[in-house]
Amino acid sequence: MSDTTDLEKDPERNRLSARLGRTVKVGTNLSGAGLTFAANAMFGGDKGDERIAKALAAALGKSKGPLMKVAQMVSTIPDFLPAEYAEELSQLQAQAPAMGWPFVRRRMRAELGADWQNEFAEFGKEAAHAASLGQVHRATLPDGREVACKLQYPDMSSAVESDVGQLKLVLGMFKRMDGSIDPTEMVEEITDRLREELDYAREAKHMALYAHILADKEFVTVPEPIAELCTDRLLTMSWVEGERLNAYEDAPQEVRNQIAENLFWTWWHPFNSRAVIHGDPHLGNYQVTQDGQGLNLLDFGCIRVFPPQFVAGVVELYRAVLADDFDATYAAYEKWGFKGLNKDLVEVLNIWARFIYGPLLDDRVRSVADGIKPGEYGRKEAFAVRKLLKEKGPVTIPREFVFMDRAAIGLGAAYLRLGAELNFHRLFEQSLEGFSEAALGKAQGEALAAVGLSG
């Protein structure tokens, strides 16, 4: 008699029972935050927002899994949440206790079959890294290659679908309370990316896409997926070694500048040449190699492929702000997909644009922002924008803006942490050489086809 259970055959199913159980658990955790919101709406006083934020962070911290990941995600978008909420949610930790060997054995058997261990010369029983959606194990193939095996936790699909519903309730609460930004499209964008992050077969293609795009950037190393050992919930890739970015915070200025320049090209080249971004700015997704001359790029679960028109709008807004052309900025926001615009709202949005584009407009060697701590990057400007939008809004933010904004802020924070000093204007102009929307669309199509992805 086989000891293989239904869970072992398919340990990750979008099961009704799992969704219901997750909804009850998360709903119970959030109910306290909801009561706090209701009480403070009536009796909150000056500290009302702060109390709601602490209650919500505590509730999400208990929930773990996808909803906590979303909370961290939105906390890194300065203009998405009021400052009190962003500060509290940013303190949630993505790290999760690793699941034990029985889970690992069931997962590997379900994905590769009963004789899965024959695929490896060695397989580490202890997780090398554990996060909110899965964990990584180090292993060695029979031919001696070292690999990383990324295993997804059980019932993540059910957890995501349950947590998406809870997310909409939570952000609906923000909308009623704050009212400066309509988050509808932003919520849909986060939902789609979260669902994609559970598809490891798609992540393997994203990894191949980045290797294709960055092939001429010799300083960047992208892990190679091992196709025969990849499934929807198991991603096996080459193991790469490097040091964390913060290990170089006290390195000589020229070394820190070189790391920052490598980061610039690793992020902006795919965007300006193929309309693709790495949407997770977490510093742990970069490793420094070759004494600061090289870079490993990790974790391809949150990759955003944009319509070429959106990227053209980003470039047109840059050029409009550079030329101080108000009418051109208005047209660029419309091209991005902002809705409900008027002259006053565009003037408010330009405050944010001048901040984001600031380093790119200034033709000199400079830091990305003087006198600002990495965790505070963008907070002051976002607060000013939100305050004005409350008076003149609301405005509907296009879904494409979410991860563009998030990644740009994360990149800026990395520059600050390094204390880098570069001529960002000249680097950006160099990245735009030969740029056109038509050429971008053609190059994107060819890149996606090369790795079996659709636009």
C-alpha positions as CSV (number, residue, x, y, z in Angstrom):
1,M,0.0,0.0,0.0
2,S,1.4,3.4,-1.0
3,D,1.9,6.0,1.7
4,T,1.5,8.8,-0.9
5,T,-1.4,11.0,0.2
6,D,-3.4,13.5,-2.0
7,L,-1.4,16.3,-0.4
8,E,1.8,14.6,-1.5
9,K,0.5,14.2,-5.1
10,D,-0.4,17.8,-5.2
11,P,0.5,19.7,-2.1
12,E,-0.4,23.1,-3.6
13,R,-4.1,23.3,-4.6
14,N,-6.5,26.2,-4.6
15,R,-8.8,24.3,-2.2
16,L,-12.0,25.7,-0.9
17,S,-11.3,24.4,2.6
18,A,-7.9,26.0,2.7
19,R,-9.3,29.3,1.5
20,L,-12.0,29.3,4.1
21,G,-9.6,28.4,6.9
22,R,-7.2,31.2,5.8
23,T,-10.0,33.7,5.5
24,V,-11.2,33.0,9.1
25,K,-7.7,33.2,10.4
26,V,-6.8,36.5,8.7
27,G,-10.3,37.9,9.3
28,T,-9.9,37.3,13.0
29,N,-6.5,39.0,13.1
30,L,-7.8,42.0,11.1
31,S,-11.0,42.3,13.2
32,G,-9.1,44.0,16.0
33,A,-7.6,46.5,13.5
34,G,-11.1,47.1,12.1
35,L,-12.5,47.9,15.6
36,T,-9.6,50.2,16.2
37,F,-10.3,52.0,13.0
38,A,-14.0,52.4,13.9
39,A,-13.2,53.7,17.3
40,N,-10.6,56.2,16.1
41,A,-12.9,57.4,13.4
42,M,-15.1,58.6,16.2
43,F,-12.7,59.4,19.0
44,G,-9.3,59.2,17.4
45,G,-7.9,62.7,18.0
46,D,-4.4,63.6,16.8
47,K,-3.0,60.1,17.3
48,G,-5.8,58.2,15.6
49,D,-3.9,57.2,12.5
50,E,-0.9,56.1,14.5
51,R,-3.1,53.8,16.7
52,I,-4.8,52.3,13.6
53,A,-1.4,51.7,11.9
54,K,0.0,49.9,14.9
55,A,-3.2,47.7,15.2
56,L,-3.1,46.9,11.5
57,A,0.6,46.0,11.6
58,A,0.1,43.7,14.6
59,A,-2.8,42.0,12.8
60,L,-0.8,41.5,9.6
61,G,2.2,40.3,11.5
62,K,0.1,37.4,12.9
63,S,-1.2,36.5,9.5
64,K,2.1,35.8,7.8
65,G,2.1,34.5,4.2
66,P,1.0,36.5,1.2
67,L,-0.9,39.3,3.0
68,M,2.2,40.2,5.1
69,K,4.2,40.2,1.8
70,V,1.7,42.6,0.3
71,A,1.9,44.8,3.4
72,Q,5.6,45.0,3.0
73,M,5.2,45.6,-0.7
74,V,2.9,48.6,-0.3
75,S,5.0,50.0,2.5
76,T,7.8,50.6,0.0
77,I,5.6,52.7,-2.2
78,P,5.9,56.1,-0.5
79,D,2.8,57.7,-2.1
80,F,0.5,54.6,-1.5
81,L,0.0,54.9,2.2
82,P,0.0,57.6,4.8
83,A,3.3,57.9,6.6
84,E,2.1,56.4,9.8
85,Y,1.0,53.2,8.0
86,A,4.1,52.9,5.8
87,E,6.4,53.2,8.8
88,E,4.6,50.5,10.8
89,L,4.2,48.1,7.9
90,S,7.8,48.5,6.8
91,Q,8.9,46.9,10.1
92,L,7.2,43.6,9.3
93,Q,9.7,40.9,8.6
94,A,9.5,38.7,5.5
95,Q,11.5,36.0,7.1
96,A,9.5,33.0,8.2
97,P,10.5,29.8,10.1
98,A,11.6,27.2,7.6
99,M,9.4,24.1,7.2
100,G,11.1,20.8,8.2
101,W,12.4,17.8,6.3
102,P,9.0,16.0,6.1
103,F,7.6,19.0,4.0
104,V,10.7,19.1,1.9
105,R,10.5,15.4,1.1
106,R,6.8,15.6,0.2
107,R,7.3,18.7,-2.0
108,M,10.2,17.2,-3.9
109,R,8.4,13.9,-4.4
110,A,5.3,15.7,-5.6
111,E,7.3,17.7,-8.1
112,L,10.0,15.3,-9.4
113,G,8.6,11.9,-8.5
114,A,9.4,9.2,-5.9
115,D,13.0,8.8,-7.0
116,W,13.7,12.5,-6.8
117,Q,16.8,12.1,-4.7
118,N,18.6,10.3,-7.6
119,E,18.6,13.7,-9.4
120,F,21.1,15.0,-6.8
121,A,24.5,14.0,-5.5
122,E,23.7,15.9,-2.3
123,F,20.7,17.8,-1.0
124,G,20.7,20.0,2.1
125,K,18.0,19.1,4.6
126,E,18.2,22.5,6.3
127,A,16.9,25.5,4.4
128,A,19.5,28.0,3.3
129,H,16.8,30.7,3.3
130,A,13.2,31.0,4.2
131,A,10.7,33.7,3.3
132,S,6.9,34.3,3.2
133,L,6.0,32.2,0.2
134,G,8.7,29.5,0.1
135,Q,12.2,28.4,1.1
136,V,15.5,27.6,-0.6
137,H,17.7,24.5,-0.2
138,R,21.3,24.1,-1.4
139,A,22.1,21.0,-3.4
140,T,24.7,19.4,-5.7
141,L,23.9,17.8,-9.1
142,P,25.6,14.5,-10.1
143,D,27.9,16.5,-12.5
144,G,29.1,18.6,-9.6
145,R,27.2,21.8,-10.3
146,E,25.9,23.5,-7.1
147,V,22.2,24.5,-7.3
148,A,19.5,26.3,-5.3
149,C,16.2,24.6,-5.0
150,K,13.3,27.0,-4.3
151,L,10.3,25.2,-2.8
152,Q,6.9,26.8,-2.5
153,Y,5.0,26.2,0.8
154,P,1.8,24.2,0.7
155,D,-1.6,25.8,0.0
156,M,0.0,29.1,-1.1
157,S,-2.5,29.4,-4.0
158,S,-5.4,29.1,-1.6
159,A,-3.7,31.6,0.8
160,V,-3.2,34.1,-2.0
161,E,-6.9,34.0,-3.1
162,S,-8.1,34.4,0.4
163,D,-5.6,37.2,1.2
164,V,-6.5,39.1,-2.0
165,G,-10.0,39.4,-0.7
166,Q,-8.8,40.6,2.7
167,L,-6.4,43.0,0.9
168,K,-9.2,44.7,-0.9
169,L,-11.1,45.2,2.4
170,V,-8.1,46.7,4.1
171,L,-7.3,49.1,1.3
172,G,-10.9,50.0,0.9
173,M,-10.6,51.1,4.5
174,F,-7.7,53.3,3.6
175,K,-9.6,54.8,0.7
176,R,-12.6,55.8,2.9
177,M,-10.2,57.2,5.5
178,D,-7.7,59.0,3.3
179,G,-9.5,59.6,0.0
180,S,-6.5,61.3,-1.8
181,I,-5.8,58.3,-4.1
182,D,-8.1,55.8,-5.7
183,P,-6.2,52.5,-5.2
184,T,-8.5,50.3,-7.4
185,E,-6.1,49.7,-10.2
186,M,-3.1,49.5,-7.9
187,V,-4.8,46.7,-6.0
188,E,-5.3,44.8,-9.2
189,E,-1.7,45.2,-10.2
190,I,-0.4,43.9,-6.8
191,T,-2.9,41.0,-7.0
192,D,-1.7,40.0,-10.5
193,R,2.0,40.2,-9.5
194,L,1.3,38.2,-6.4
195,R,-0.4,35.4,-8.4
196,E,2.5,35.4,-10.8
197,E,5.0,35.0,-8.0
198,L,3.5,31.6,-7.2
199,D,4.2,30.4,-10.8
200,Y,7.8,29.1,-10.7
201,A,7.7,28.0,-14.3
202,R,7.1,31.6,-15.2
203,E,9.8,32.8,-12.9
204,A,12.3,30.5,-14.7
205,K,11.3,32.2,-18.0
206,H,11.8,35.6,-16.3
207,M,15.3,34.5,-15.3
208,A,16.1,33.5,-18.8
209,L,14.6,36.8,-20.1
210,Y,17.0,38.8,-17.9
211,A,20.0,36.6,-18.9
212,H,19.0,37.4,-22.5
213,I,18.6,41.2,-22.0
214,L,21.8,41.6,-19.9
215,A,24.0,39.3,-22.0
216,D,26.2,42.2,-23.0
217,K,26.6,43.4,-19.4
218,E,29.5,41.3,-18.3
219,F,29.4,42.5,-14.7
220,V,25.9,41.0,-14.1
221,T,25.4,37.4,-13.3
222,V,21.9,35.9,-13.5
223,P,21.3,32.4,-12.1
224,E,20.6,29.8,-14.8
225,P,17.4,27.7,-14.4
226,I,17.9,23.9,-14.6
227,A,14.9,23.2,-16.9
228,E,14.5,19.5,-16.2
229,L,14.3,20.2,-12.5
230,C,11.8,23.1,-12.6
231,T,8.0,22.8,-12.2
232,D,5.3,25.3,-11.2
233,R,6.2,25.0,-7.6
234,L,9.9,24.0,-7.7
235,L,12.6,26.2,-9.2
236,T,16.1,24.8,-9.5
237,M,18.8,27.2,-10.6
238,S,22.6,27.6,-10.4
239,W,23.9,28.6,-7.0
240,V,25.6,32.0,-7.0
241,E,27.8,33.4,-4.2
242,G,28.3,37.0,-3.3
243,E,28.4,39.5,-0.5
244,R,25.4,41.6,0.6
245,L,25.3,45.2,-0.6
246,N,25.6,46.6,2.9
247,A,29.0,44.9,3.3
248,Y,30.3,47.7,1.0
249,E,28.9,50.7,2.8
250,D,32.4,51.6,4.1
251,A,34.3,50.7,0.9
252,P,36.4,53.3,-1.0
253,Q,34.2,55.9,-2.9
254,E,35.2,54.6,-6.3
255,V,34.2,51.0,-5.4
256,R,30.8,52.2,-4.1
257,N,30.3,54.3,-7.2
258,Q,31.1,51.3,-9.4
259,I,28.5,49.1,-7.6
260,A,25.9,51.9,-8.0
261,E,26.7,52.3,-11.7
262,N,26.3,48.5,-12.1
263,L,22.9,48.7,-10.3
264,F,21.9,51.6,-12.6
265,W,22.5,49.5,-15.8
266,T,21.0,46.3,-14.3
267,W,17.7,48.1,-13.7
268,W,17.5,50.9,-16.4
269,H,18.8,48.9,-19.3
270,P,16.0,46.3,-19.3
271,F,13.4,49.1,-18.8
272,N,14.6,51.4,-21.6
273,S,15.6,48.7,-24.1
274,R,12.8,46.0,-23.5
275,A,10.2,47.7,-21.3
276,V,10.9,45.2,-18.4
277,I,11.7,45.9,-14.8
278,H,12.8,43.9,-11.8
279,G,10.0,45.1,-9.4
280,D,11.4,44.0,-6.1
281,P,13.9,46.5,-4.7
282,H,14.9,44.4,-1.6
283,L,18.6,44.8,-1.0
284,G,18.9,41.1,-0.5
285,N,18.2,40.6,-4.2
286,Y,21.6,42.0,-5.1
287,Q,24.9,40.4,-4.3
288,V,28.3,42.1,-4.9
289,T,31.1,40.1,-6.4
290,Q,34.7,40.6,-7.7
291,D,35.6,43.1,-4.9
292,G,32.8,45.4,-6.0
293,Q,33.2,45.0,-9.8
294,G,30.4,42.4,-10.3
295,L,26.8,41.9,-9.4
296,N,24.5,38.9,-8.9
297,L,20.8,39.6,-9.6
298,L,18.4,37.3,-7.6
299,D,14.7,36.5,-7.3
300,F,12.7,36.9,-10.5
301,G,9.2,36.4,-9.1
302,C,8.2,40.1,-9.4
303,I,9.0,41.0,-13.0
304,R,6.9,43.5,-14.8
305,V,6.6,43.6,-18.6
306,F,5.2,47.0,-19.6
307,P,3.4,48.1,-22.8
308,P,6.0,50.1,-24.8
309,Q,3.6,53.0,-24.7
310,F,4.0,53.3,-20.9
311,V,7.8,53.4,-21.2
312,A,7.5,56.1,-23.9
313,G,5.4,58.1,-21.5
314,V,8.0,57.8,-18.8
315,V,10.7,59.1,-21.2
316,E,8.4,61.9,-22.4
317,L,7.7,62.9,-18.8
318,Y,11.4,63.0,-18.1
319,R,12.0,65.2,-21.2
320,A,9.0,67.4,-20.3
321,V,10.2,68.0,-16.7
322,L,13.7,68.7,-18.0
323,A,12.3,71.3,-20.4
324,D,9.9,72.7,-17.8
325,D,7.0,72.2,-20.3
326,F,3.8,71.9,-18.3
327,D,1.6,70.9,-21.3
328,A,4.0,68.1,-22.2
329,T,3.9,66.8,-18.6
330,Y,0.1,66.8,-18.8
331,A,0.2,64.7,-22.0
332,A,2.8,62.3,-20.5
333,Y,0.6,61.6,-17.5
334,E,-2.3,60.9,-19.8
335,K,-0.1,58.5,-21.8
336,W,0.9,56.7,-18.6
337,G,-2.8,56.2,-17.9
338,F,-3.6,58.6,-15.0
339,K,-7.3,59.3,-14.8
340,G,-9.3,62.3,-13.5
341,L,-6.6,64.8,-14.4
342,N,-6.9,68.5,-14.4
343,K,-4.4,71.4,-14.2
344,D,-4.2,71.5,-10.4
345,L,-3.7,67.7,-10.1
346,V,-0.9,67.8,-12.7
347,E,0.8,70.5,-10.8
348,V,0.7,68.3,-7.7
349,L,1.9,65.2,-9.6
350,N,4.8,67.3,-10.9
351,I,6.1,67.7,-7.3
352,W,6.6,64.0,-7.2
353,A,8.0,63.8,-10.8
354,R,10.6,66.5,-10.0
355,F,11.7,64.4,-7.0
356,I,11.8,61.1,-8.8
357,Y,13.5,62.5,-11.9
358,G,15.6,65.0,-9.9
359,P,19.0,63.1,-10.1
360,L,18.4,62.5,-13.8
361,L,17.8,66.1,-14.5
362,D,21.0,67.4,-12.9
363,D,24.1,67.2,-15.2
364,R,26.7,66.9,-12.5
365,V,28.2,64.3,-10.2
366,R,26.0,64.1,-7.1
367,S,24.3,61.8,-4.6
368,V,20.8,60.7,-5.4
369,A,19.5,62.9,-2.4
370,D,21.6,64.9,0.0
371,G,21.0,64.5,3.8
372,I,18.3,61.8,3.5
373,K,18.4,58.4,5.2
374,P,17.7,55.3,3.0
375,G,14.4,54.5,4.8
376,E,13.2,58.1,4.5
377,Y,13.8,58.4,0.8
378,G,10.6,59.9,-0.8
379,R,8.6,60.1,2.5
380,K,8.6,63.9,2.8
381,E,7.7,64.5,-0.8
382,A,5.0,61.8,-0.7
383,F,3.5,63.4,2.4
384,A,3.3,66.8,0.6
385,V,1.7,65.2,-2.5
386,R,-0.9,63.3,-0.4
387,K,-1.8,66.4,1.5
388,L,-2.4,68.4,-1.7
389,L,-4.3,65.5,-3.4
390,K,-6.7,65.4,-0.4
391,E,-7.6,69.0,-1.3
392,K,-7.6,68.7,-5.1
393,G,-8.1,64.9,-5.7
394,P,-8.7,62.1,-5.9
395,V,-6.7,60.9,-8.7
396,T,-6.7,57.3,-10.1
397,I,-3.1,56.0,-10.3
398,P,-2.5,53.6,-13.3
399,R,-1.6,50.1,-12.4
400,E,1.7,50.3,-14.3
401,F,2.9,53.0,-11.9
402,V,2.9,50.7,-8.9
403,F,6.1,48.7,-9.4
404,M,7.8,51.4,-11.5
405,D,7.5,53.7,-8.5
406,R,8.4,51.0,-5.9
407,A,11.5,49.9,-7.8
408,A,12.7,53.4,-8.4
409,I,12.4,54.2,-4.7
410,G,14.2,51.0,-3.8
411,L,17.0,51.8,-6.2
412,G,17.4,55.3,-4.8
413,A,17.6,53.8,-1.3
414,A,20.4,51.5,-2.4
415,Y,22.3,54.5,-3.8
416,L,21.9,56.3,-0.5
417,R,23.1,53.3,1.5
418,L,26.2,53.1,-0.7
419,G,26.7,56.9,-0.5
420,A,27.2,56.8,-4.3
421,E,28.1,59.9,-6.3
422,L,27.4,59.7,-10.0
423,N,26.3,61.8,-13.0
424,F,22.9,60.1,-13.2
425,H,21.9,62.5,-16.0
426,R,24.6,61.3,-18.3
427,L,24.0,57.7,-17.5
428,F,20.3,58.1,-18.2
429,E,20.8,59.9,-21.5
430,Q,23.3,57.2,-22.5
431,S,20.6,54.5,-21.7
432,L,18.2,56.4,-24.1
433,E,20.5,56.3,-27.1
434,G,18.4,55.2,-30.1
435,F,15.2,55.1,-28.1
436,S,11.8,55.1,-29.8
437,E,8.5,53.5,-29.0
438,A,8.5,51.5,-32.2
439,A,12.1,50.2,-31.7
440,L,11.3,49.3,-28.1
441,G,8.2,47.3,-29.1
442,K,10.2,45.3,-31.7
443,A,13.0,44.6,-29.2
444,Q,10.6,43.6,-26.5
445,G,8.8,41.2,-28.8
446,E,12.0,39.5,-29.9
447,A,13.2,39.1,-26.3
448,L,10.0,37.6,-25.0
449,A,9.8,35.2,-28.0
450,A,13.4,34.1,-27.3
451,V,12.4,32.7,-23.9
452,G,8.8,31.6,-24.7
453,L,6.9,34.5,-23.0
454,S,4.0,36.5,-24.4
455,G,3.6,40.3,-24.0
